[in-house]
Amino acid sequence: MTGFAAYQNEIYLQGLGGQIPPFTTDVTALEESARERLGPGPFWYVAGGAGSGATVRANREAFDRVRIVPRMLRDASERHLGVTVLGTELPAPVLLAPVGVQSILHPDGELATARAAAELGVPIVLSTASSYSIEEVAEASGDGPRWFQLYWPNDPEVCASILDRARKAGFTTLVVTLDTWTLAWRPHDLDQAYLPFLRAVGTAIPFSDPAFRAGLEKAPDEDLPMAILRWVQLFTGRDKSWDQLPFLREHWDGPIVLKGIQHVDDARKAVESGVDGIVVSNHGGRQVDGAVGSLDVLPEIAAAVGEQIDVLFDSGIRTGADIVKALALGAKAVLVGRPFAYGLAHGGQVGVKHVLRSLLADFDLTLGLSGHRSPAELGPEALKF
């Protein structure tokens, strides 16, 4: 057995010597396992959703409504999982979604995640709300592929400065999150009065930024409350508009991706605006309670714009079968968020790597056992609704 699927044999062979995996290989069981390891604040910050949690549930229900129809005798014993997305060569159609404040899960936070991703050649998408600076994460990533996610600051000079730093640090693609210009009503966080940013967690990028610091009377370490207040004012509270997108193109010469697209008309406007890709996403159910499951809108969006720009998918991926389904419905690649975050909570770099290897092995095996040799062979005909 070769490729990512070889992790299965590796586990079984190690079992002969009495060694078992550091924690479960069932990605769907990681949430409950992480809950036992984390305090309620950090756990619910990752696991919780907006309002009643209806959108979190809708994401999973959408996957459950779609079933794979396996085909036989298709010569799928050898598979090639690699794809190229927006100029980045991926060993499999999987990226690590931007997850902020990772140090609430493990002290090494984004550094551990970057190192694990680089070991496997899987791109990280670094959140603006990182616990470590752009430069620190880039160093941890080494030669690994890396993209940068932007929470669009309300100050143009700060925005331009952050983008300049990301490009100089080797981040190749810009992912602009559209759906989180202010926080949704999140009862689990509110019940704990838990917002990491107010404790200066997840502020490493702005606090290390010269343009941001220039707007402060005193450095963050000299007057932390005022630095936090400025951060909150700059990164929340103001929605942007389509006619502001040219500003990003002026300050970023690589591919630009819009994350948070749920409506086909917005996907068409993204094409018209000249961006290079979109992520069909509802932020994992964290922003609009009662919103549509992302997988439910993926086929229409992919059909409308998939030949013009790269369509990526996010929100609800938990298993290899989920990846197969999303690709079959038109996604070029998927972003995985909560699973690797739970892996980080279990064991830092080792935990992230174990979760990724488990998920990729599951995908590799499911792809082959359903009769396909590469992601390119997947289409709606592989599914039953």
C-alpha positions as YAML, in Angstrom:
chain: A
units: angstrom
residues:
- id: 1
  name: MET
  ca: [0.00, 0.00, 0.00]
- id: 2
  name: THR
  ca: [1.43, 3.38, -1.02]
- id: 3
  name: GLY
  ca: [0.56, 7.04, -0.58]
- id: 4
  name: PHE
  ca: [-1.45, 8.35, 2.33]
- id: 5
  name: ALA
  ca: [-3.28, 5.04, 2.68]
- id: 6
  name: ALA
  ca: [-0.03, 3.49, 3.93]
- id: 7
  name: TYR
  ca: [-0.72, 5.05, 7.34]
- id: 8
  name: GLN
  ca: [-3.22, 2.26, 7.86]
- id: 9
  name: ASN
  ca: [-0.59, -0.47, 7.51]
- id: 10
  name: GLU
  ca: [1.87, 1.54, 9.59]
- id: 11
  name: ILE
  ca: [-0.60, 1.59, 12.48]
- id: 12
  name: TYR
  ca: [-1.36, -2.12, 12.24]
- id: 13
  name: LEU
  ca: [2.34, -3.05, 12.07]
- id: 14
  name: GLN
  ca: [3.19, -0.88, 15.05]
- id: 15
  name: GLY
  ca: [0.45, -2.67, 16.91]
- id: 16
  name: LEU
  ca: [2.50, -5.85, 16.72]
- id: 17
  name: GLY
  ca: [4.98, -4.14, 19.01]
- id: 18
  name: GLY
  ca: [2.29, -2.99, 21.39]
- id: 19
  name: GLN
  ca: [2.14, 0.57, 20.05]
- id: 20
  name: ILE
  ca: [-1.22, 2.16, 19.28]
- id: 21
  name: PRO
  ca: [-2.03, 5.63, 17.90]
- id: 22
  name: PRO
  ca: [-1.62, 8.56, 20.33]
- id: 23
  name: PHE
  ca: [-5.38, 9.10, 20.23]
- id: 24
  name: THR
  ca: [-8.35, 8.06, 18.13]
- id: 25
  name: THR
  ca: [-8.19, 7.74, 14.35]
- id: 26
  name: ASP
  ca: [-11.92, 8.48, 14.20]
- id: 27
  name: VAL
  ca: [-11.97, 12.17, 13.31]
- id: 28
  name: THR
  ca: [-15.67, 12.37, 14.17]
- id: 29
  name: ALA
  ca: [-14.83, 11.38, 17.78]
- id: 30
  name: LEU
  ca: [-12.20, 14.07, 18.27]
- id: 31
  name: GLU
  ca: [-14.60, 16.75, 19.45]
- id: 32
  name: GLU
  ca: [-15.74, 14.80, 22.50]
- id: 33
  name: SER
  ca: [-12.20, 13.71, 23.23]
- id: 34
  name: ALA
  ca: [-10.97, 17.32, 23.03]
- id: 35
  name: ARG
  ca: [-13.75, 18.41, 25.36]
- id: 36
  name: GLU
  ca: [-12.26, 16.19, 28.05]
- id: 37
  name: ARG
  ca: [-8.87, 17.85, 27.63]
- id: 38
  name: LEU
  ca: [-9.81, 21.52, 27.36]
- id: 39
  name: GLY
  ca: [-11.47, 24.03, 29.63]
- id: 40
  name: PRO
  ca: [-14.97, 25.16, 28.63]
- id: 41
  name: GLY
  ca: [-13.73, 28.50, 27.27]
- id: 42
  name: PRO
  ca: [-11.19, 27.18, 24.76]
- id: 43
  name: PHE
  ca: [-13.30, 24.15, 23.86]
- id: 44
  name: TRP
  ca: [-16.46, 26.04, 23.02]
- id: 45
  name: TYR
  ca: [-14.54, 28.76, 21.23]
- id: 46
  name: VAL
  ca: [-13.60, 26.07, 18.71]
- id: 47
  name: ALA
  ca: [-16.63, 23.79, 18.84]
- id: 48
  name: GLY
  ca: [-19.41, 26.32, 19.27]
- id: 49
  name: GLY
  ca: [-21.56, 27.94, 16.62]
- id: 50
  name: ALA
  ca: [-23.85, 30.89, 16.19]
- id: 51
  name: GLY
  ca: [-27.16, 30.97, 18.02]
- id: 52
  name: SER
  ca: [-28.81, 27.59, 18.42]
- id: 53
  name: GLY
  ca: [-26.10, 25.79, 16.44]
- id: 54
  name: ALA
  ca: [-28.54, 25.08, 13.60]
- id: 55
  name: THR
  ca: [-25.98, 25.89, 10.90]
- id: 56
  name: VAL
  ca: [-23.35, 23.64, 12.47]
- id: 57
  name: ARG
  ca: [-25.90, 20.84, 12.34]
- id: 58
  name: ALA
  ca: [-26.98, 21.78, 8.80]
- id: 59
  name: ASN
  ca: [-23.42, 21.34, 7.55]
- id: 60
  name: ARG
  ca: [-23.28, 17.76, 8.77]
- id: 61
  name: GLU
  ca: [-26.85, 16.97, 7.72]
- id: 62
  name: ALA
  ca: [-26.01, 18.09, 4.18]
- id: 63
  name: PHE
  ca: [-23.24, 15.50, 4.01]
- id: 64
  name: ASP
  ca: [-25.50, 12.79, 5.41]
- id: 65
  name: ARG
  ca: [-28.08, 13.38, 2.68]
- id: 66
  name: VAL
  ca: [-25.53, 12.63, -0.03]
- id: 67
  name: ARG
  ca: [-24.30, 9.05, -0.50]
- id: 68
  name: ILE
  ca: [-21.39, 7.62, -2.46]
- id: 69
  name: VAL
  ca: [-22.21, 4.93, -5.04]
- id: 70
  name: PRO
  ca: [-19.13, 2.65, -5.23]
- id: 71
  name: ARG
  ca: [-18.08, 1.21, -8.59]
- id: 72
  name: MET
  ca: [-16.22, -2.10, -9.00]
- id: 73
  name: LEU
  ca: [-13.38, -3.44, -11.17]
- id: 74
  name: ARG
  ca: [-12.08, 0.04, -11.98]
- id: 75
  name: ASP
  ca: [-8.34, -0.59, -11.55]
- id: 76
  name: ALA
  ca: [-8.15, 1.84, -8.63]
- id: 77
  name: SER
  ca: [-5.37, 0.12, -6.70]
- id: 78
  name: GLU
  ca: [-2.92, 2.88, -7.62]
- id: 79
  name: ARG
  ca: [-4.06, 6.43, -7.13]
- id: 80
  name: HIS
  ca: [-2.72, 9.93, -7.68]
- id: 81
  name: LEU
  ca: [-4.23, 12.49, -5.30]
- id: 82
  name: GLY
  ca: [-2.23, 15.56, -6.27]
- id: 83
  name: VAL
  ca: [-3.88, 18.70, -7.63]
- id: 84
  name: THR
  ca: [-2.80, 22.25, -8.36]
- id: 85
  name: VAL
  ca: [-4.91, 25.04, -6.91]
- id: 86
  name: LEU
  ca: [-4.16, 28.67, -7.70]
- id: 87
  name: GLY
  ca: [-0.56, 27.86, -8.51]
- id: 88
  name: THR
  ca: [0.02, 25.77, -5.37]
- id: 89
  name: GLU
  ca: [0.80, 22.10, -5.87]
- id: 90
  name: LEU
  ca: [-1.04, 20.03, -3.28]
- id: 91
  name: PRO
  ca: [-0.24, 16.37, -2.50]
- id: 92
  name: ALA
  ca: [-4.00, 15.97, -2.00]
- id: 93
  name: PRO
  ca: [-6.92, 18.39, -2.41]
- id: 94
  name: VAL
  ca: [-6.79, 19.44, 1.26]
- id: 95
  name: LEU
  ca: [-5.69, 22.62, 3.00]
- id: 96
  name: LEU
  ca: [-5.71, 23.64, 6.65]
- id: 97
  name: ALA
  ca: [-8.41, 26.24, 7.17]
- id: 98
  name: PRO
  ca: [-7.58, 29.49, 8.94]
- id: 99
  name: VAL
  ca: [-8.17, 28.91, 12.64]
- id: 100
  name: GLY
  ca: [-7.23, 31.75, 14.97]
- id: 101
  name: VAL
  ca: [-5.96, 31.89, 18.56]
- id: 102
  name: GLN
  ca: [-4.50, 28.39, 18.39]
- id: 103
  name: SER
  ca: [-2.45, 28.94, 21.54]
- id: 104
  name: ILE
  ca: [-5.64, 28.44, 23.58]
- id: 105
  name: LEU
  ca: [-5.42, 24.81, 22.45]
- id: 106
  name: HIS
  ca: [-1.68, 24.23, 22.81]
- id: 107
  name: PRO
  ca: [1.17, 26.59, 23.77]
- id: 108
  name: ASP
  ca: [2.90, 26.09, 20.40]
- id: 109
  name: GLY
  ca: [-0.31, 27.01, 18.57]
- id: 110
  name: GLU
  ca: [0.19, 27.97, 14.93]
- id: 111
  name: LEU
  ca: [3.88, 27.04, 15.06]
- id: 112
  name: ALA
  ca: [3.00, 23.41, 15.75]
- id: 113
  name: THR
  ca: [0.36, 23.43, 13.04]
- id: 114
  name: ALA
  ca: [2.72, 24.95, 10.50]
- id: 115
  name: ARG
  ca: [5.41, 22.36, 11.22]
- id: 116
  name: ALA
  ca: [2.98, 19.44, 10.95]
- id: 117
  name: ALA
  ca: [1.51, 20.77, 7.71]
- id: 118
  name: ALA
  ca: [4.97, 21.29, 6.22]
- id: 119
  name: GLU
  ca: [5.95, 17.70, 7.05]
- id: 120
  name: LEU
  ca: [3.08, 16.49, 4.87]
- id: 121
  name: GLY
  ca: [3.25, 19.21, 2.22]
- id: 122
  name: VAL
  ca: [-0.26, 20.39, 3.06]
- id: 123
  name: PRO
  ca: [-0.76, 24.17, 2.86]
- id: 124
  name: ILE
  ca: [-1.68, 26.13, 5.94]
- id: 125
  name: VAL
  ca: [-3.90, 29.18, 5.69]
- id: 126
  name: LEU
  ca: [-2.67, 31.43, 8.48]
- id: 127
  name: SER
  ca: [-5.34, 33.44, 10.27]
- id: 128
  name: THR
  ca: [-4.95, 37.16, 10.91]
- id: 129
  name: ALA
  ca: [-5.96, 36.21, 14.46]
- id: 130
  name: SER
  ca: [-2.82, 34.13, 14.94]
- id: 131
  name: SER
  ca: [-1.16, 33.71, 18.33]
- id: 132
  name: TYR
  ca: [2.20, 34.15, 16.60]
- id: 133
  name: SER
  ca: [3.46, 36.69, 14.10]
- id: 134
  name: ILE
  ca: [3.50, 36.23, 10.35]
- id: 135
  name: GLU
  ca: [7.27, 35.91, 10.40]
- id: 136
  name: GLU
  ca: [7.35, 33.37, 13.22]
- id: 137
  name: VAL
  ca: [4.85, 31.10, 11.49]
- id: 138
  name: ALA
  ca: [6.70, 31.42, 8.18]
- id: 139
  name: GLU
  ca: [9.92, 30.32, 9.88]
- id: 140
  name: ALA
  ca: [8.13, 27.33, 11.43]
- id: 141
  name: SER
  ca: [6.65, 26.45, 8.04]
- id: 142
  name: GLY
  ca: [10.06, 26.42, 6.36]
- id: 143
  name: ASP
  ca: [9.64, 25.28, 2.76]
- id: 144
  name: GLY
  ca: [6.00, 24.29, 3.33]
- id: 145
  name: PRO
  ca: [3.30, 25.91, 1.19]
- id: 146
  name: ARG
  ca: [1.44, 28.69, 2.97]
- id: 147
  name: TRP
  ca: [-1.48, 31.02, 2.28]
- id: 148
  name: PHE
  ca: [-2.58, 34.02, 4.32]
- id: 149
  name: GLN
  ca: [-6.12, 34.76, 5.54]
- id: 150
  name: LEU
  ca: [-7.11, 38.39, 5.98]
- id: 151
  name: TYR
  ca: [-9.58, 39.85, 8.40]
- id: 152
  name: TRP
  ca: [-9.77, 43.10, 6.51]
- id: 153
  name: PRO
  ca: [-8.71, 45.99, 8.80]
- id: 154
  name: ASN
  ca: [-10.63, 49.24, 8.65]
- id: 155
  name: ASP
  ca: [-7.34, 51.17, 8.42]
- id: 156
  name: PRO
  ca: [-5.90, 50.99, 4.85]
- id: 157
  name: GLU
  ca: [-2.33, 51.56, 6.04]
- id: 158
  name: VAL
  ca: [-2.53, 48.70, 8.52]
- id: 159
  name: CYS
  ca: [-4.07, 46.45, 5.87]
- id: 160
  name: ALA
  ca: [-1.35, 47.28, 3.33]
- id: 161
  name: SER
  ca: [1.37, 46.71, 5.91]
- id: 162
  name: ILE
  ca: [0.05, 43.29, 6.92]
- id: 163
  name: LEU
  ca: [-0.26, 42.21, 3.29]
- id: 164
  name: ASP
  ca: [3.28, 43.38, 2.56]
- id: 165
  name: ARG
  ca: [4.60, 41.37, 5.48]
- id: 166
  name: ALA
  ca: [2.74, 38.24, 4.36]
- id: 167
  name: ARG
  ca: [4.13, 38.42, 0.82]
- id: 168
  name: LYS
  ca: [7.67, 38.99, 2.05]
- id: 169
  name: ALA
  ca: [7.29, 35.98, 4.37]
- id: 170
  name: GLY
  ca: [6.44, 33.65, 1.49]
- id: 171
  name: PHE
  ca: [2.66, 33.45, 1.72]
- id: 172
  name: THR
  ca: [1.53, 32.97, -1.86]
- id: 173
  name: THR
  ca: [-2.28, 33.26, -1.87]
- id: 174
  name: LEU
  ca: [-4.56, 35.69, -0.06]
- id: 175
  name: VAL
  ca: [-7.81, 34.39, 1.44]
- id: 176
  name: VAL
  ca: [-10.16, 37.23, 2.38]
- id: 177
  name: THR
  ca: [-12.82, 36.28, 4.92]
- id: 178
  name: LEU
  ca: [-16.04, 38.16, 4.15]
- id: 179
  name: ASP
  ca: [-18.49, 36.84, 6.72]
- id: 180
  name: THR
  ca: [-16.89, 37.88, 10.02]
- id: 181
  name: TRP
  ca: [-16.75, 41.67, 9.98]
- id: 182
  name: THR
  ca: [-18.44, 41.44, 13.37]
- id: 183
  name: LEU
  ca: [-18.95, 38.51, 15.71]
- id: 184
  name: ALA
  ca: [-22.22, 36.60, 15.65]
- id: 185
  name: TRP
  ca: [-24.26, 35.85, 18.77]
- id: 186
  name: ARG
  ca: [-22.37, 32.86, 20.16]
- id: 187
  name: PRO
  ca: [-24.05, 31.66, 23.36]
- id: 188
  name: HIS
  ca: [-21.32, 29.25, 24.44]
- id: 189
  name: ASP
  ca: [-18.70, 32.02, 24.37]
- id: 190
  name: LEU
  ca: [-21.08, 34.50, 25.94]
- id: 191
  name: ASP
  ca: [-22.00, 32.15, 28.78]
- id: 192
  name: GLN
  ca: [-18.31, 31.95, 29.68]
- id: 193
  name: ALA
  ca: [-17.70, 35.65, 28.85]
- id: 194
  name: TYR
  ca: [-14.81, 34.22, 26.84]
- id: 195
  name: LEU
  ca: [-13.24, 36.25, 24.04]
- id: 196
  name: PRO
  ca: [-9.50, 35.55, 23.69]
- id: 197
  name: PHE
  ca: [-8.75, 38.85, 21.93]
- id: 198
  name: LEU
  ca: [-9.69, 40.82, 25.04]
- id: 199
  name: ARG
  ca: [-6.93, 38.88, 26.78]
- id: 200
  name: ALA
  ca: [-4.49, 39.80, 23.98]
- id: 201
  name: VAL
  ca: [-4.56, 36.25, 22.55]
- id: 202
  name: GLY
  ca: [-4.70, 36.09, 18.76]
- id: 203
  name: THR
  ca: [-3.31, 39.62, 18.41]
- id: 204
  name: ALA
  ca: [0.30, 38.80, 17.53]
- id: 205
  name: ILE
  ca: [0.02, 39.97, 13.92]
- id: 206
  name: PRO
  ca: [-1.37, 43.47, 14.51]
- id: 207
  name: PHE
  ca: [0.64, 43.99, 17.71]
- id: 208
  name: SER
  ca: [3.84, 43.28, 15.75]
- id: 209
  name: ASP
  ca: [2.81, 45.44, 12.81]
- id: 210
  name: PRO
  ca: [4.59, 48.80, 12.41]
- id: 211
  name: ALA
  ca: [1.56, 50.56, 10.91]
- id: 212
  name: PHE
  ca: [-0.68, 49.36, 13.73]
- id: 213
  name: ARG
  ca: [1.85, 50.32, 16.39]
- id: 214
  name: ALA
  ca: [2.24, 53.76, 14.80]
- id: 215
  name: GLY
  ca: [-1.38, 54.45, 15.72]
- id: 216
  name: LEU
  ca: [-0.73, 53.81, 19.41]
- id: 217
  name: GLU
  ca: [0.56, 56.33, 21.92]
- id: 218
  name: LYS
  ca: [2.35, 53.54, 23.75]
- id: 219
  name: ALA
  ca: [3.54, 50.08, 22.67]
- id: 220
  name: PRO
  ca: [1.18, 47.17, 23.47]
- id: 221
  name: ASP
  ca: [3.42, 45.94, 26.28]
- id: 222
  name: GLU
  ca: [3.23, 49.39, 27.88]
- id: 223
  name: ASP
  ca: [-0.51, 49.96, 27.51]
- id: 224
  name: LEU
  ca: [-2.23, 46.68, 26.68]
- id: 225
  name: PRO
  ca: [-5.86, 47.86, 27.14]
- id: 226
  name: MET
  ca: [-5.49, 50.64, 24.56]
- id: 227
  name: ALA
  ca: [-3.81, 48.28, 22.07]
- id: 228
  name: ILE
  ca: [-6.66, 45.79, 22.47]
- id: 229
  name: LEU
  ca: [-9.23, 48.58, 22.05]
- id: 230
  name: ARG
  ca: [-7.57, 49.71, 18.82]
- id: 231
  name: TRP
  ca: [-7.46, 46.11, 17.58]
- id: 232
  name: VAL
  ca: [-11.18, 45.67, 18.21]
- id: 233
  name: GLN
  ca: [-12.00, 48.93, 16.45]
- id: 234
  name: LEU
  ca: [-9.87, 48.10, 13.41]
- id: 235
  name: PHE
  ca: [-10.90, 44.51, 12.84]
- id: 236
  name: THR
  ca: [-14.61, 44.47, 13.67]
- id: 237
  name: GLY
  ca: [-17.75, 46.50, 13.18]
- id: 238
  name: ARG
  ca: [-17.59, 47.56, 9.54]
- id: 239
  name: ASP
  ca: [-18.79, 45.55, 6.55]
- id: 240
  name: LYS
  ca: [-16.93, 46.08, 3.28]
- id: 241
  name: SER
  ca: [-18.35, 46.42, -0.25]
- id: 242
  name: TRP
  ca: [-17.57, 44.97, -3.66]
- id: 243
  name: ASP
  ca: [-16.17, 48.26, -4.93]
- id: 244
  name: GLN
  ca: [-13.43, 48.11, -2.28]
- id: 245
  name: LEU
  ca: [-11.86, 44.93, -3.66]
- id: 246
  name: PRO
  ca: [-9.49, 46.78, -6.04]
- id: 247
  name: PHE
  ca: [-7.62, 48.00, -2.96]
- id: 248
  name: LEU
  ca: [-6.57, 44.42, -2.24]
- id: 249
  name: ARG
  ca: [-5.40, 43.88, -5.79]
- id: 250
  name: GLU
  ca: [-3.28, 47.03, -5.52]
- id: 251
  name: HIS
  ca: [-1.51, 45.59, -2.50]
- id: 252
  name: TRP
  ca: [-1.36, 41.88, -3.37]
- id: 253
  name: ASP
  ca: [0.19, 40.53, -6.56]
- id: 254
  name: GLY
  ca: [-0.71, 36.88, -6.00]
- id: 255
  name: PRO
  ca: [-4.00, 34.98, -6.24]
- id: 256
  name: ILE
  ca: [-6.92, 36.37, -4.22]
- id: 257
  name: VAL
  ca: [-9.68, 34.14, -2.84]
- id: 258
  name: LEU
  ca: [-12.95, 35.27, -1.26]
- id: 259
  name: LYS
  ca: [-14.06, 33.09, 1.66]
- id: 260
  name: GLY
  ca: [-17.66, 32.96, 2.85]
- id: 261
  name: ILE
  ca: [-19.59, 32.68, -0.43]
- id: 262
  name: GLN
  ca: [-23.00, 31.00, -0.03]
- id: 263
  name: HIS
  ca: [-25.11, 32.54, -2.81]
- id: 264
  name: VAL
  ca: [-24.60, 31.91, -6.51]
- id: 265
  name: ASP
  ca: [-25.04, 35.61, -7.32]
- id: 266
  name: ASP
  ca: [-22.17, 36.45, -4.96]
- id: 267
  name: ALA
  ca: [-20.07, 33.82, -6.72]
- id: 268
  name: ARG
  ca: [-20.81, 35.51, -10.06]
- id: 269
  name: LYS
  ca: [-19.92, 38.90, -8.60]
- id: 270
  name: ALA
  ca: [-16.64, 37.41, -7.38]
- id: 271
  name: VAL
  ca: [-15.85, 36.42, -10.97]
- id: 272
  name: GLU
  ca: [-16.80, 39.89, -12.21]
- id: 273
  name: SER
  ca: [-14.58, 41.48, -9.60]
- id: 274
  name: GLY
  ca: [-11.56, 39.64, -10.95]
- id: 275
  name: VAL
  ca: [-10.64, 37.46, -8.01]
- id: 276
  name: ASP
  ca: [-9.05, 34.09, -8.65]
- id: 277
  name: GLY
  ca: [-11.08, 31.82, -6.40]
- id: 278
  name: ILE
  ca: [-13.79, 31.49, -3.78]
- id: 279
  name: VAL
  ca: [-14.38, 29.33, -0.73]
- id: 280
  name: VAL
  ca: [-17.95, 28.13, -0.36]
- id: 281
  name: SER
  ca: [-18.25, 28.46, 3.40]
- id: 282
  name: ASN
  ca: [-20.51, 29.50, 6.26]
- id: 283
  name: HIS
  ca: [-17.58, 29.76, 8.69]
- id: 284
  name: GLY
  ca: [-18.36, 26.34, 10.10]
- id: 285
  name: GLY
  ca: [-21.73, 27.57, 11.33]
- id: 286
  name: ARG
  ca: [-20.15, 30.25, 13.53]
- id: 287
  name: GLN
  ca: [-21.69, 33.36, 11.97]
- id: 288
  name: VAL
  ca: [-25.32, 33.03, 10.81]
- id: 289
  name: ASP
  ca: [-27.65, 30.79, 12.78]
- id: 290
  name: GLY
  ca: [-30.14, 28.95, 10.57]
- id: 291
  name: ALA
  ca: [-28.05, 29.37, 7.42]
- id: 292
  name: VAL
  ca: [-27.95, 26.84, 4.63]
- id: 293
  name: GLY
  ca: [-25.43, 24.00, 4.83]
- id: 294
  name: SER
  ca: [-22.44, 24.78, 2.64]
- id: 295
  name: LEU
  ca: [-22.62, 21.50, 0.76]
- id: 296
  name: ASP
  ca: [-26.22, 22.25, -0.22]
- id: 297
  name: VAL
  ca: [-25.16, 25.32, -2.22]
- id: 298
  name: LEU
  ca: [-21.88, 23.96, -3.60]
- id: 299
  name: PRO
  ca: [-23.28, 22.28, -6.77]
- id: 300
  name: GLU
  ca: [-25.08, 25.39, -8.01]
- id: 301
  name: ILE
  ca: [-22.11, 27.63, -7.35]
- id: 302
  name: ALA
  ca: [-19.62, 25.22, -8.93]
- id: 303
  name: ALA
  ca: [-21.82, 24.89, -12.01]
- id: 304
  name: ALA
  ca: [-22.08, 28.67, -12.34]
- id: 305
  name: VAL
  ca: [-18.43, 29.69, -11.92]
- id: 306
  name: GLY
  ca: [-16.29, 26.56, -11.63]
- id: 307
  name: GLU
  ca: [-14.91, 26.88, -15.14]
- id: 308
  name: GLN
  ca: [-13.84, 30.48, -14.55]
- id: 309
  name: ILE
  ca: [-12.30, 30.43, -11.06]
- id: 310
  name: ASP
  ca: [-11.20, 27.81, -8.56]
- id: 311
  name: VAL
  ca: [-14.01, 26.82, -6.20]
- id: 312
  name: LEU
  ca: [-12.90, 25.57, -2.80]
- id: 313
  name: PHE
  ca: [-15.09, 24.23, -0.03]
- id: 314
  name: ASP
  ca: [-15.16, 24.61, 3.74]
- id: 315
  name: SER
  ca: [-17.59, 23.89, 6.59]
- id: 316
  name: GLY
  ca: [-18.30, 20.42, 7.92]
- id: 317
  name: ILE
  ca: [-15.46, 18.26, 6.55]
- id: 318
  name: ARG
  ca: [-14.79, 15.44, 9.01]
- id: 319
  name: THR
  ca: [-14.00, 12.28, 6.99]
- id: 320
  name: GLY
  ca: [-12.44, 11.03, 3.81]
- id: 321
  name: ALA
  ca: [-15.94, 10.38, 2.49]
- id: 322
  name: ASP
  ca: [-16.79, 14.05, 3.07]
- id: 323
  name: ILE
  ca: [-13.86, 15.06, 0.89]
- id: 324
  name: VAL
  ca: [-14.99, 12.70, -1.86]
- id: 325
  name: LYS
  ca: [-18.49, 14.17, -1.75]
- id: 326
  name: ALA
  ca: [-17.34, 17.78, -1.86]
- id: 327
  name: LEU
  ca: [-15.01, 17.12, -4.79]
- id: 328
  name: ALA
  ca: [-17.72, 15.20, -6.66]
- id: 329
  name: LEU
  ca: [-20.03, 18.20, -6.24]
- id: 330
  name: GLY
  ca: [-17.56, 20.60, -7.82]
- id: 331
  name: ALA
  ca: [-14.94, 21.67, -5.27]
- id: 332
  name: LYS
  ca: [-11.33, 21.80, -6.46]
- id: 333
  name: ALA
  ca: [-10.11, 21.27, -2.89]
- id: 334
  name: VAL
  ca: [-11.40, 21.44, 0.67]
- id: 335
  name: LEU
  ca: [-10.36, 23.26, 3.82]
- id: 336
  name: VAL
  ca: [-10.33, 21.39, 7.13]
- id: 337
  name: GLY
  ca: [-10.66, 23.33, 10.38]
- id: 338
  name: ARG
  ca: [-11.96, 21.89, 13.63]
- id: 339
  name: PRO
  ca: [-10.45, 18.39, 13.21]
- id: 340
  name: PHE
  ca: [-6.85, 19.60, 13.09]
- id: 341
  name: ALA
  ca: [-7.58, 22.06, 15.90]
- id: 342
  name: TYR
  ca: [-8.70, 19.15, 18.07]
- id: 343
  name: GLY
  ca: [-5.54, 17.31, 17.09]
- id: 344
  name: LEU
  ca: [-3.51, 20.30, 18.21]
- id: 345
  name: ALA
  ca: [-5.27, 20.16, 21.58]
- id: 346
  name: HIS
  ca: [-4.41, 16.48, 21.91]
- id: 347
  name: GLY
  ca: [-0.73, 16.65, 21.13]
- id: 348
  name: GLY
  ca: [0.63, 19.77, 19.47]
- id: 349
  name: GLN
  ca: [2.55, 19.10, 16.26]
- id: 350
  name: VAL
  ca: [2.28, 15.34, 16.69]
- id: 351
  name: GLY
  ca: [-1.47, 15.64, 17.22]
- id: 352
  name: VAL
  ca: [-2.03, 17.75, 14.11]
- id: 353
  name: LYS
  ca: [0.05, 15.37, 12.02]
- id: 354
  name: HIS
  ca: [-1.86, 12.34, 13.29]
- id: 355
  name: VAL
  ca: [-5.22, 13.90, 12.44]
- id: 356
  name: LEU
  ca: [-4.07, 14.92, 8.98]
- id: 357
  name: ARG
  ca: [-2.57, 11.52, 8.22]
- id: 358
  name: SER
  ca: [-5.75, 9.83, 9.43]
- id: 359
  name: LEU
  ca: [-7.99, 12.05, 7.32]
- id: 360
  name: LEU
  ca: [-5.80, 11.76, 4.22]
- id: 361
  name: ALA
  ca: [-5.53, 7.97, 4.56]
- id: 362
  name: ASP
  ca: [-9.30, 7.77, 4.91]
- id: 363
  name: PHE
  ca: [-9.73, 9.90, 1.78]
- id: 364
  name: ASP
  ca: [-7.17, 7.88, -0.19]
- id: 365
  name: LEU
  ca: [-8.83, 4.57, 0.72]
- id: 366
  name: THR
  ca: [-12.39, 5.82, 0.20]
- id: 367
  name: LEU
  ca: [-11.48, 7.25, -3.19]
- id: 368
  name: GLY
  ca: [-10.04, 3.93, -4.32]
- id: 369
  name: LEU
  ca: [-12.69, 1.70, -2.79]
- id: 370
  name: SER
  ca: [-15.39, 3.73, -4.50]
- id: 371
  name: GLY
  ca: [-13.67, 3.09, -7.83]
- id: 372
  name: HIS
  ca: [-11.66, 6.24, -8.56]
- id: 373
  name: ARG
  ca: [-7.97, 6.78, -9.17]
- id: 374
  name: SER
  ca: [-7.76, 10.54, -8.84]
- id: 375
  name: PRO
  ca: [-9.84, 13.53, -7.75]
- id: 376
  name: ALA
  ca: [-10.30, 14.43, -11.42]
- id: 377
  name: GLU
  ca: [-12.45, 11.33, -11.92]
- id: 378
  name: LEU
  ca: [-15.03, 12.45, -9.39]
- id: 379
  name: GLY
  ca: [-18.33, 13.97, -10.52]
- id: 380
  name: PRO
  ca: [-21.99, 14.04, -9.49]
- id: 381
  name: GLU
  ca: [-22.48, 10.61, -11.03]
- id: 382
  name: ALA
  ca: [-20.41, 9.18, -8.15]
- id: 383
  name: LEU
  ca: [-23.19, 10.15, -5.73]
- id: 384
  name: LYS
  ca: [-26.82, 9.44, -5.00]
- id: 385
  name: PHE
  ca: [-29.09, 12.09, -3.52]
...
